[in-house]
Amino acid sequence: MDILWAVVRRTWAKALRRPVVLSFSLVQPLLWMLLFGFLFQRFPLDLGANLSYASFVLPGICAMTVLFGSSQAGVGLIRDLQTKFWQRMLATRAASPLILGGKIAGDTLRLLLQAIIVLLLGVAIGARLDPQASASVTAVLALALFAIALGSLSSLIALRARTAEAMAVFVHLVNMPLLFTSTALVPSRQMPDWLAAIAAVNPLTLTVDALRAALLSQPAPAPLVTLVPLALLAAALFGLACRALRP
């Protein structure tokens, strides 16, 4: 556990030394919220009684913060690979899954904190929430599992490709399709049937729906229906990333 915590602290220290990245990851979601809020507020969307689009989209923006941040987890890993620091850590007696797990855990905790900050800023600019305490644990676990899954996938790509250019391609090829085939920005009942079918199996949709249940008291699948697929996905991708650590 000492190794795990040491890597978590190093991950946080690296993030704090790069305030531009932190500022961008906080400002960008708010810009999306403002732009899409102005864009869709004039269109009739079936959001539910007395629910503004700003309130509806805020849980999606919080999940988007985690999506964008965790997909870039491999960028820092590539820097460590290029400076040989990662190789030196793996050469120690510490178990390699603990080293990778510490990095992903550090990123996940940071992104959860950023999502909370985005949530508070969203409320400050006009979103209205109707919190449901009983669904909050499921929402936090769903957000964390989604961050672990995508962070593991990003780390896997970094360990295989080992180039910043490959990571840039990965970020663009994963973020936009996941975002626009989910319910982060519009409800599934407003989508064409084929898109709604894709959204139903999108892990980002499971995460966003859990957040909306907690923040807006909207109906959502049972906790196990949400958490089991996300947990299996996170475990599978973390396992693949650990296998990529082997010589």
Disulfide bonds with the S-S distance in Angstrom:
none
